[in-house]
Each structure stands twice: as structure tokens, then as C-alpha cells.
């Protein structure tokens, strides 16, 4: 069984390293947000709805990579941890939906709901199901787990980019709106 995991070692070295670096990059994004808040309307509710989940998705991809790179003697151990991580991710995804609905700083559009809430929920549900099926169907499950870790990585990359571009555009537009509304 462990030979099935050994075939994935290089894949998870790449995914895990990428997730770790991108987690650090997200901290740069948060710093940019804090420096731009004097111009851009942001608050802790929007950060907990949009920025924090991005860090969680990167960390989940890193966890998957570390978990499947560990020297397991059978697949039952990682299967249990993947089930727990998948279930925790689904529950966290539902919490993110609630946070996104409660925050008032930004009004999400359909693509935001898809990329910030629906796709992560799908990824974590797939991780949960792959964790359940891993002992009985390792090859198919490992491909689903690999796809899930990539999906979480790509979601994080997109959402980080989305945040940075929103801040850049809003920071430029906000002063212009203020200057246009000021009396001469």
C-alpha cells in the first residue's frame, strides 16, 4: 500500500512547497490590505470571509502534501486524517458562506460565490469522499486527493489575485470619488 503513496512523492513535494510559499505570499496581501485601508473600505468581517479562507485553503493543500508524504505503514491512517480534514473543510466552508453573507464591506457577485465558497466546498467534500474510499480504492482516491490539493491551490491563487486587484482598483477609485464629490 505504501508503494501507492511513493508514486506521488514528487507531486506532493511540488504542491506542498507551492502551498507553503503561497501562504507566505498571502501574508503580504494582508499587509497590503492593512496599508491600503485608509483608502479602501475593508474590515475584519470581509477579511474573515475572503482573505482568511485563502490561507486555510493553502494550508489544507500543505497538510495534504505533508500527510501523504509521511511514511505510513498502511492507508488507514491517512484515510482517517483525510476524512477529518475533509469534514472540517466542509464545515469551515459553511462558516465562510455565513461570514460572506454577514459582511457589508463588499457585495459578492456570482463568480465570487463560486470561487470563494462553492469550489472550496466541492474540494473539501471530494477530500472527505476520497478519504472514505482510500483503503478500498487507493489509485482512484489518490487521483481525487491530488486533484483536490491542486484545486485548493488554484482557488487560493485566484482568490489572492482577486483580493490584490480589488484593492488596487478600489484604492485608485476611492480618492477620485472623494475628489469629485467635494465642493469647489
Helices and strands as residue ranges (DSSP letters): H 2-6, H 9-36, H 44-46, I 47-51, H 52-69, H 75-102, H 110-113, I 114-118, H 119-133, H 138-181
